[in-house]
Amino acid sequence: MPIVTCGLLSVLEQAGLPARARWDDALIITVDADAKAAAQAIADAPTPDIDALSWPTRRPQALGPSLREADNPLFAYRTLVADAGPTTRRLLRAVATDQALDSFGCPLRTRLLRGAKSDLSPFRDWGKLSPEALQEELEVGPTFKSGQSGRCLGLVPEVHTFGGTVGREPSEIGASSELLAVLLRHGIIALPPIGISMRNSYVVGGPLLTSNRSQLSWPQWSLDCGAIELRALYSMREIHSDRPDAAFLRQRGITAVYRSTAQKLSTTGEVFRWGERVA
């Protein structure tokens, strides 16, 4: 669960509860706090206020279409970033990067946000979280409850496996884990994209991204990592090679590598599902 794990570490560190994680046979989080304190930190974590910004369009659901309404999309994006509060600014930097532009001159968005919905809607109107419910999920595991089928669609790779939008089975469409859904959002914010040079042009790169369009890779690791180390680990070149060297990775505390290829939902959206072990 690479994105959720990064989200949890990020939230705990922001709350003054430095945490470490390792994921060998199981995911283990070490933090000097009990489940009650951790749940309260998650419930109290600052959230972005998208609607406080002066957008080119009214209440946009996606960044790109709104920016294209401006005469200068790049300038409009940078103005939004400059005018935003700290958490909203982090979200804007996580949704897109101005280090790479599309054919309209808009900042390219992260490939961690895919789906038939949009890249802003999942971060609007989070609602009031229940510390008691979050604590229960931390202690006994995710609880999948009925919800809106479109909630969090586009957040990956957990979206179709760990409850961002659906449960474990196709019959559970609309089921959502409150804990996983909120940590997934925080994980996206904690893993901003970057611009990289590829074939004489700039495209979107960043943590977990193996190819520009269609693949994500993530490790299992036996060493303790905080949020910053984890972001570096997710970007490690050997993890994203065509044939990762298992012996080389084991020497560095990486016990396995998984890879997932995007699958189309429709003409407008794709998702990543369960990964295949490649090392």
DOTI-968588 format. One record per residue (C-alpha): chain; residue in one letter; residue number from 1; x, y, z. Coordinates in nm, 3 decimals, always signed. Layout:
@chaine:A residu:A num:NUM px:X py:Y pz:Z
...
***
This chain:
@chaine:A residu:M num:1 px:+0.000 py:+0.000 pz:+0.000
@chaine:A residu:P num:2 px:+0.259 py:+0.257 pz:-0.106
@chaine:A residu:I num:3 px:+0.044 py:+0.570 pz:-0.130
@chaine:A residu:V num:4 px:-0.155 py:+0.513 pz:+0.189
@chaine:A residu:T num:5 px:+0.165 py:+0.439 pz:+0.382
@chaine:A residu:C num:6 px:+0.324 py:+0.765 pz:+0.269
@chaine:A residu:G num:7 px:+0.003 py:+0.949 pz:+0.360
@chaine:A residu:L num:8 px:+0.004 py:+0.806 pz:+0.712
@chaine:A residu:L num:9 px:+0.369 py:+0.891 pz:+0.774
@chaine:A residu:S num:10 px:+0.318 py:+1.243 pz:+0.639
@chaine:A residu:V num:11 px:+0.013 py:+1.309 pz:+0.858
@chaine:A residu:L num:12 px:+0.181 py:+1.178 pz:+1.173
@chaine:A residu:E num:13 px:+0.498 py:+1.381 pz:+1.112
@chaine:A residu:Q num:14 px:+0.295 py:+1.699 pz:+1.057
@chaine:A residu:A num:15 px:+0.127 py:+1.632 pz:+1.394
@chaine:A residu:G num:16 px:+0.465 py:+1.609 pz:+1.570
@chaine:A residu:L num:17 px:+0.452 py:+1.229 pz:+1.589
@chaine:A residu:P num:18 px:+0.751 py:+1.114 pz:+1.379
@chaine:A residu:A num:19 px:+0.679 py:+0.766 pz:+1.247
@chaine:A residu:R num:20 px:+0.875 py:+0.494 pz:+1.070
@chaine:A residu:A num:21 px:+0.746 py:+0.220 pz:+0.842
@chaine:A residu:R num:22 px:+0.872 py:-0.107 pz:+0.706
@chaine:A residu:W num:23 px:+0.686 py:-0.348 pz:+0.483
@chaine:A residu:D num:24 px:+0.835 py:-0.694 pz:+0.477
@chaine:A residu:D num:25 px:+0.582 py:-0.975 pz:+0.525
@chaine:A residu:A num:26 px:+0.346 py:-0.717 pz:+0.676
@chaine:A residu:L num:27 px:+0.328 py:-0.339 pz:+0.698
@chaine:A residu:I num:28 px:+0.458 py:-0.223 pz:+1.038
@chaine:A residu:I num:29 px:+0.431 py:+0.138 pz:+1.155
@chaine:A residu:T num:30 px:+0.640 py:+0.248 pz:+1.454
@chaine:A residu:V num:31 px:+0.536 py:+0.570 pz:+1.629
@chaine:A residu:D num:32 px:+0.560 py:+0.703 pz:+1.983
@chaine:A residu:A num:33 px:+0.182 py:+0.727 pz:+2.019
@chaine:A residu:D num:34 px:-0.115 py:+0.499 pz:+2.068
@chaine:A residu:A num:35 px:-0.393 py:+0.437 pz:+1.815
@chaine:A residu:K num:36 px:-0.613 py:+0.703 pz:+1.978
@chaine:A residu:A num:37 px:-0.350 py:+0.975 pz:+1.934
@chaine:A residu:A num:38 px:-0.274 py:+0.862 pz:+1.578
@chaine:A residu:A num:39 px:-0.645 py:+0.865 pz:+1.490
@chaine:A residu:Q num:40 px:-0.684 py:+1.215 pz:+1.632
@chaine:A residu:A num:41 px:-0.386 py:+1.332 pz:+1.426
@chaine:A residu:I num:42 px:-0.548 py:+1.195 pz:+1.109
@chaine:A residu:A num:43 px:-0.883 py:+1.357 pz:+1.193
@chaine:A residu:D num:44 px:-0.718 py:+1.693 pz:+1.269
@chaine:A residu:A num:45 px:-0.479 py:+1.697 pz:+0.970
@chaine:A residu:P num:46 px:-0.518 py:+2.019 pz:+0.766
@chaine:A residu:T num:47 px:-0.709 py:+1.982 pz:+0.439
@chaine:A residu:P num:48 px:-0.699 py:+2.197 pz:+0.124
@chaine:A residu:D num:49 px:-0.963 py:+2.460 pz:+0.053
@chaine:A residu:I num:50 px:-0.999 py:+2.447 pz:-0.323
@chaine:A residu:D num:51 px:-1.297 py:+2.678 pz:-0.342
@chaine:A residu:A num:52 px:-1.114 py:+2.963 pz:-0.168
@chaine:A residu:L num:53 px:-0.907 py:+3.024 pz:-0.484
@chaine:A residu:S num:54 px:-0.998 py:+3.252 pz:-0.775
@chaine:A residu:W num:55 px:-1.029 py:+2.993 pz:-1.051
@chaine:A residu:P num:56 px:-1.069 py:+3.075 pz:-1.423
@chaine:A residu:T num:57 px:-1.394 py:+2.872 pz:-1.407
@chaine:A residu:R num:58 px:-1.650 py:+2.843 pz:-1.129
@chaine:A residu:R num:59 px:-1.600 py:+2.550 pz:-0.887
@chaine:A residu:P num:60 px:-1.385 py:+2.338 pz:-1.121
@chaine:A residu:Q num:61 px:-1.374 py:+1.960 pz:-1.096
@chaine:A residu:A num:62 px:-1.042 py:+1.926 pz:-1.279
@chaine:A residu:L num:63 px:-0.733 py:+2.143 pz:-1.297
@chaine:A residu:G num:64 px:-0.656 py:+2.125 pz:-1.671
@chaine:A residu:P num:65 px:-0.998 py:+2.222 pz:-1.814
@chaine:A residu:S num:66 px:-1.018 py:+2.518 pz:-1.577
@chaine:A residu:L num:67 px:-0.671 py:+2.648 pz:-1.659
@chaine:A residu:R num:68 px:-0.741 py:+2.623 pz:-2.033
@chaine:A residu:E num:69 px:-1.007 py:+2.891 pz:-1.989
@chaine:A residu:A num:70 px:-0.733 py:+3.139 pz:-1.897
@chaine:A residu:D num:71 px:-0.541 py:+3.340 pz:-2.158
@chaine:A residu:N num:72 px:-0.215 py:+3.213 pz:-2.007
@chaine:A residu:P num:73 px:-0.269 py:+2.874 pz:-1.832
@chaine:A residu:L num:74 px:+0.082 py:+2.860 pz:-1.688
@chaine:A residu:F num:75 px:+0.054 py:+3.208 pz:-1.536
@chaine:A residu:A num:76 px:-0.294 py:+3.121 pz:-1.403
@chaine:A residu:Y num:77 px:-0.158 py:+2.806 pz:-1.234
@chaine:A residu:R num:78 px:+0.135 py:+2.990 pz:-1.077
@chaine:A residu:T num:79 px:-0.102 py:+3.262 pz:-0.953
@chaine:A residu:L num:80 px:-0.324 py:+2.998 pz:-0.790
@chaine:A residu:V num:81 px:-0.019 py:+2.846 pz:-0.619
@chaine:A residu:A num:82 px:+0.102 py:+3.185 pz:-0.497
@chaine:A residu:D num:83 px:-0.242 py:+3.278 pz:-0.356
@chaine:A residu:A num:84 px:-0.311 py:+2.941 pz:-0.189
@chaine:A residu:G num:85 px:-0.268 py:+2.851 pz:+0.176
@chaine:A residu:P num:86 px:+0.004 py:+2.599 pz:+0.269
@chaine:A residu:T num:87 px:-0.205 py:+2.282 pz:+0.238
@chaine:A residu:T num:88 px:-0.388 py:+2.393 pz:-0.076
@chaine:A residu:R num:89 px:-0.053 py:+2.490 pz:-0.228
@chaine:A residu:R num:90 px:+0.079 py:+2.140 pz:-0.156
@chaine:A residu:L num:91 px:-0.226 py:+1.993 pz:-0.330
@chaine:A residu:L num:92 px:-0.182 py:+2.210 pz:-0.640
@chaine:A residu:R num:93 px:+0.183 py:+2.105 pz:-0.657
@chaine:A residu:A num:94 px:+0.076 py:+1.742 pz:-0.614
@chaine:A residu:V num:95 px:-0.190 py:+1.754 pz:-0.885
@chaine:A residu:A num:96 px:+0.039 py:+1.902 pz:-1.149
@chaine:A residu:T num:97 px:+0.388 py:+2.036 pz:-1.214
@chaine:A residu:D num:98 px:+0.480 py:+2.349 pz:-1.406
@chaine:A residu:Q num:99 px:+0.810 py:+2.183 pz:-1.500
@chaine:A residu:A num:100 px:+0.628 py:+2.017 pz:-1.791
@chaine:A residu:L num:101 px:+0.346 py:+2.156 pz:-2.007
@chaine:A residu:D num:102 px:+0.086 py:+2.004 pz:-2.239
@chaine:A residu:S num:103 px:-0.001 py:+2.131 pz:-2.588
@chaine:A residu:F num:104 px:-0.230 py:+2.397 pz:-2.435
@chaine:A residu:G num:105 px:+0.049 py:+2.531 pz:-2.215
@chaine:A residu:C num:106 px:-0.109 py:+2.378 pz:-1.902
@chaine:A residu:P num:107 px:+0.105 py:+2.217 pz:-1.632
@chaine:A residu:L num:108 px:+0.097 py:+1.839 pz:-1.673
@chaine:A residu:R num:109 px:-0.077 py:+1.642 pz:-1.400
@chaine:A residu:T num:110 px:+0.057 py:+1.355 pz:-1.195
@chaine:A residu:R num:111 px:-0.001 py:+1.004 pz:-1.326
@chaine:A residu:L num:112 px:-0.104 py:+0.897 pz:-0.976
@chaine:A residu:L num:113 px:-0.437 py:+1.069 pz:-1.043
@chaine:A residu:R num:114 px:-0.632 py:+0.882 pz:-1.307
@chaine:A residu:G num:115 px:-0.994 py:+0.791 pz:-1.358
@chaine:A residu:A num:116 px:-1.319 py:+0.895 pz:-1.515
@chaine:A residu:K num:117 px:-1.393 py:+1.167 pz:-1.260
@chaine:A residu:S num:118 px:-1.146 py:+1.449 pz:-1.198
@chaine:A residu:D num:119 px:-0.831 py:+1.544 pz:-1.016
@chaine:A residu:L num:120 px:-0.980 py:+1.809 pz:-0.784
@chaine:A residu:S num:121 px:-1.315 py:+1.665 pz:-0.675
@chaine:A residu:P num:122 px:-1.168 py:+1.397 pz:-0.442
@chaine:A residu:F num:123 px:-0.999 py:+1.674 pz:-0.243
@chaine:A residu:R num:124 px:-1.309 py:+1.886 pz:-0.195
@chaine:A residu:D num:125 px:-1.555 py:+1.851 pz:+0.093
@chaine:A residu:W num:126 px:-1.374 py:+1.583 pz:+0.291
@chaine:A residu:G num:127 px:-1.634 py:+1.612 pz:+0.564
@chaine:A residu:K num:128 px:-1.582 py:+1.568 pz:+0.938
@chaine:A residu:L num:129 px:-1.386 py:+1.256 pz:+1.025
@chaine:A residu:S num:130 px:-1.465 py:+1.049 pz:+1.333
@chaine:A residu:P num:131 px:-1.153 py:+0.990 pz:+1.548
@chaine:A residu:E num:132 px:-1.330 py:+0.694 pz:+1.710
@chaine:A residu:A num:133 px:-1.401 py:+0.528 pz:+1.374
@chaine:A residu:L num:134 px:-1.046 py:+0.595 pz:+1.254
@chaine:A residu:Q num:135 px:-0.905 py:+0.447 pz:+1.574
@chaine:A residu:E num:136 px:-1.110 py:+0.132 pz:+1.528
@chaine:A residu:E num:137 px:-0.983 py:+0.090 pz:+1.172
@chaine:A residu:L num:138 px:-0.625 py:+0.146 pz:+1.287
@chaine:A residu:E num:139 px:-0.664 py:-0.124 pz:+1.551
@chaine:A residu:V num:140 px:-0.864 py:-0.394 pz:+1.372
@chaine:A residu:G num:141 px:-0.833 py:-0.314 pz:+1.001
@chaine:A residu:P num:142 px:-1.033 py:-0.129 pz:+0.735
@chaine:A residu:T num:143 px:-1.411 py:-0.116 pz:+0.759
@chaine:A residu:F num:144 px:-1.586 py:-0.088 pz:+0.422
@chaine:A residu:K num:145 px:-1.913 py:+0.104 pz:+0.432
@chaine:A residu:S num:146 px:-2.158 py:+0.198 pz:+0.160
@chaine:A residu:G num:147 px:-2.092 py:+0.529 pz:-0.006
@chaine:A residu:Q num:148 px:-2.098 py:+0.717 pz:-0.334
@chaine:A residu:S num:149 px:-1.960 py:+0.509 pz:-0.617
@chaine:A residu:G num:150 px:-1.758 py:+0.800 pz:-0.756
@chaine:A residu:R num:151 px:-1.583 py:+0.887 pz:-0.432
@chaine:A residu:C num:152 px:-1.206 py:+0.898 pz:-0.483
@chaine:A residu:L num:153 px:-1.227 py:+0.753 pz:-0.834
@chaine:A residu:G num:154 px:-0.895 py:+0.825 pz:-0.997
@chaine:A residu:L num:155 px:-0.682 py:+0.769 pz:-0.686
@chaine:A residu:V num:156 px:-0.452 py:+0.474 pz:-0.740
@chaine:A residu:P num:157 px:-0.327 py:+0.205 pz:-0.701
@chaine:A residu:E num:158 px:-0.537 py:+0.139 pz:-0.391
@chaine:A residu:V num:159 px:-0.861 py:+0.260 pz:-0.550
@chaine:A residu:H num:160 px:-0.968 py:-0.077 pz:-0.685
@chaine:A residu:T num:161 px:-0.801 py:-0.293 pz:-0.424
@chaine:A residu:F num:162 px:-0.798 py:-0.131 pz:-0.082
@chaine:A residu:G num:163 px:-1.119 py:+0.064 pz:-0.062
@chaine:A residu:G num:164 px:-1.068 py:+0.414 pz:-0.201
@chaine:A residu:T num:165 px:-1.380 py:+0.374 pz:-0.413
@chaine:A residu:V num:166 px:-1.470 py:+0.007 pz:-0.416
@chaine:A residu:G num:167 px:-1.440 py:-0.282 pz:-0.174
@chaine:A residu:R num:168 px:-1.250 py:-0.604 pz:-0.228
@chaine:A residu:E num:169 px:-1.512 py:-0.752 pz:-0.463
@chaine:A residu:P num:170 px:-1.696 py:-0.612 pz:-0.769
@chaine:A residu:S num:171 px:-2.023 py:-0.649 pz:-0.577
@chaine:A residu:E num:172 px:-1.896 py:-0.391 pz:-0.326
@chaine:A residu:I num:173 px:-1.890 py:-0.097 pz:-0.569
@chaine:A residu:G num:174 px:-1.949 py:+0.215 pz:-0.366
@chaine:A residu:A num:175 px:-1.799 py:+0.069 pz:-0.046
@chaine:A residu:S num:176 px:-1.534 py:+0.289 pz:+0.113
@chaine:A residu:S num:177 px:-1.297 py:+0.273 pz:+0.408
@chaine:A residu:E num:178 px:-1.287 py:+0.609 pz:+0.583
@chaine:A residu:L num:179 px:-0.930 py:+0.551 pz:+0.699
@chaine:A residu:L num:180 px:-0.790 py:+0.439 pz:+0.364
@chaine:A residu:A num:181 px:-0.977 py:+0.707 pz:+0.169
@chaine:A residu:V num:182 px:-0.834 py:+0.993 pz:+0.377
@chaine:A residu:L num:183 px:-0.481 py:+0.851 pz:+0.391
@chaine:A residu:L num:184 px:-0.490 py:+0.796 pz:+0.016
@chaine:A residu:R num:185 px:-0.559 py:+1.167 pz:-0.034
@chaine:A residu:H num:186 px:-0.279 py:+1.266 pz:+0.202
@chaine:A residu:G num:187 px:-0.049 py:+1.023 pz:+0.023
@chaine:A residu:I num:188 px:-0.116 py:+1.185 pz:-0.313
@chaine:A residu:I num:189 px:-0.039 py:+1.527 pz:-0.162
@chaine:A residu:A num:190 px:+0.287 py:+1.389 pz:-0.017
@chaine:A residu:L num:191 px:+0.407 py:+1.250 pz:-0.353
@chaine:A residu:P num:192 px:+0.430 py:+1.549 pz:-0.591
@chaine:A residu:P num:193 px:+0.528 py:+1.494 pz:-0.955
@chaine:A residu:I num:194 px:+0.834 py:+1.639 pz:-1.124
@chaine:A residu:G num:195 px:+0.921 py:+1.722 pz:-1.484
@chaine:A residu:I num:196 px:+1.173 py:+1.494 pz:-1.654
@chaine:A residu:S num:197 px:+1.340 py:+1.505 pz:-1.994
@chaine:A residu:M num:198 px:+1.241 py:+1.220 pz:-2.226
@chaine:A residu:R num:199 px:+1.299 py:+1.203 pz:-2.602
@chaine:A residu:N num:200 px:+1.372 py:+1.575 pz:-2.635
@chaine:A residu:S num:201 px:+1.062 py:+1.683 pz:-2.442
@chaine:A residu:Y num:202 px:+0.956 py:+1.728 pz:-2.081
@chaine:A residu:V num:203 px:+0.702 py:+1.487 pz:-1.934
@chaine:A residu:V num:204 px:+0.572 py:+1.403 pz:-1.588
@chaine:A residu:G num:205 px:+0.784 py:+1.186 pz:-1.362
@chaine:A residu:G num:206 px:+0.801 py:+1.125 pz:-0.991
@chaine:A residu:P num:207 px:+0.772 py:+0.868 pz:-0.713
@chaine:A residu:L num:208 px:+0.628 py:+0.528 pz:-0.815
@chaine:A residu:L num:209 px:+0.622 py:+0.621 pz:-1.184
@chaine:A residu:T num:210 px:+0.797 py:+0.371 pz:-1.411
@chaine:A residu:S num:211 px:+0.682 py:+0.502 pz:-1.748
@chaine:A residu:N num:212 px:+0.530 py:+0.831 pz:-1.852
@chaine:A residu:R num:213 px:+0.188 py:+0.691 pz:-1.933
@chaine:A residu:S num:214 px:+0.114 py:+0.344 pz:-1.817
@chaine:A residu:Q num:215 px:+0.314 py:+0.184 pz:-1.534
@chaine:A residu:L num:216 px:+0.371 py:+0.221 pz:-1.162
@chaine:A residu:S num:217 px:+0.622 py:+0.024 pz:-0.955
@chaine:A residu:W num:218 px:+0.658 py:+0.001 pz:-0.579
@chaine:A residu:P num:219 px:+0.875 py:-0.194 pz:-0.334
@chaine:A residu:Q num:220 px:+0.842 py:-0.392 pz:-0.017
@chaine:A residu:W num:221 px:+1.119 py:-0.288 pz:+0.219
@chaine:A residu:S num:222 px:+1.266 py:-0.425 pz:+0.542
@chaine:A residu:L num:223 px:+1.443 py:-0.108 pz:+0.663
@chaine:A residu:D num:224 px:+1.266 py:+0.157 pz:+0.870
@chaine:A residu:C num:225 px:+1.175 py:+0.467 pz:+0.664
@chaine:A residu:G num:226 px:+1.019 py:+0.801 pz:+0.742
@chaine:A residu:A num:227 px:+0.816 py:+0.993 pz:+0.484
@chaine:A residu:I num:228 px:+1.119 py:+1.159 pz:+0.322
@chaine:A residu:E num:229 px:+1.318 py:+0.836 pz:+0.294
@chaine:A residu:L num:230 px:+1.013 py:+0.659 pz:+0.158
@chaine:A residu:R num:231 px:+0.970 py:+0.912 pz:-0.123
@chaine:A residu:A num:232 px:+1.335 py:+0.860 pz:-0.216
@chaine:A residu:L num:233 px:+1.292 py:+0.483 pz:-0.200
@chaine:A residu:Y num:234 px:+0.990 py:+0.496 pz:-0.432
@chaine:A residu:S num:235 px:+1.200 py:+0.684 pz:-0.689
@chaine:A residu:M num:236 px:+1.500 py:+0.448 pz:-0.679
@chaine:A residu:R num:237 px:+1.615 py:+0.380 pz:-1.035
@chaine:A residu:E num:238 px:+1.660 py:+0.002 pz:-0.999
@chaine:A residu:I num:239 px:+1.299 py:-0.043 pz:-0.885
@chaine:A residu:H num:240 px:+1.184 py:+0.104 pz:-1.217
@chaine:A residu:S num:241 px:+1.425 py:-0.080 pz:-1.448
@chaine:A residu:D num:242 px:+1.290 py:-0.328 pz:-1.705
@chaine:A residu:R num:243 px:+1.432 py:-0.619 pz:-1.504
@chaine:A residu:P num:244 px:+1.503 py:-0.515 pz:-1.144
@chaine:A residu:D num:245 px:+1.810 py:-0.687 pz:-0.996
@chaine:A residu:A num:246 px:+1.670 py:-0.869 pz:-0.693
@chaine:A residu:A num:247 px:+2.014 py:-0.933 pz:-0.539
@chaine:A residu:F num:248 px:+2.113 py:-0.567 pz:-0.575
@chaine:A residu:L num:249 px:+1.784 py:-0.459 pz:-0.415
@chaine:A residu:R num:250 px:+1.804 py:-0.707 pz:-0.125
@chaine:A residu:Q num:251 px:+2.140 py:-0.561 pz:-0.028
@chaine:A residu:R num:252 px:+1.960 py:-0.229 pz:+0.014
@chaine:A residu:G num:253 px:+1.670 py:-0.361 pz:+0.220
@chaine:A residu:I num:254 px:+1.420 py:-0.407 pz:-0.063
@chaine:A residu:T num:255 px:+1.258 py:-0.750 pz:-0.048
@chaine:A residu:A num:256 px:+1.024 py:-0.734 pz:-0.350
@chaine:A residu:V num:257 px:+0.912 py:-0.508 pz:-0.635
@chaine:A residu:Y num:258 px:+0.560 py:-0.495 pz:-0.781
@chaine:A residu:R num:259 px:+0.448 py:-0.338 pz:-1.106
@chaine:A residu:S num:260 px:+0.104 py:-0.245 pz:-1.235
@chaine:A residu:T num:261 px:+0.000 py:-0.138 pz:-1.585
@chaine:A residu:A num:262 px:-0.290 py:+0.103 pz:-1.631
@chaine:A residu:Q num:263 px:-0.619 py:-0.049 pz:-1.750
@chaine:A residu:K num:264 px:-0.878 py:+0.157 pz:-1.931
@chaine:A residu:L num:265 px:-1.212 py:+0.218 pz:-1.764
@chaine:A residu:S num:266 px:-1.341 py:+0.427 pz:-2.053
@chaine:A residu:T num:267 px:-1.216 py:+0.660 pz:-2.324
@chaine:A residu:T num:268 px:-1.145 py:+0.919 pz:-2.054
@chaine:A residu:G num:269 px:-1.006 py:+0.718 pz:-1.765
@chaine:A residu:E num:270 px:-0.769 py:+0.446 pz:-1.653
@chaine:A residu:V num:271 px:-0.686 py:+0.279 pz:-1.322
@chaine:A residu:F num:272 px:-0.405 py:+0.068 pz:-1.182
@chaine:A residu:R num:273 px:-0.508 py:-0.258 pz:-1.017
@chaine:A residu:W num:274 px:-0.314 py:-0.526 pz:-0.831
@chaine:A residu:G num:275 px:+0.054 py:-0.530 pz:-0.915
@chaine:A residu:E num:276 px:+0.252 py:-0.823 pz:-1.052
@chaine:A residu:R num:277 px:+0.571 py:-0.914 pz:-0.869
@chaine:A residu:V num:278 px:+0.870 py:-0.844 pz:-1.094
@chaine:A residu:A num:279 px:+1.158 py:-0.891 pz:-0.846
***
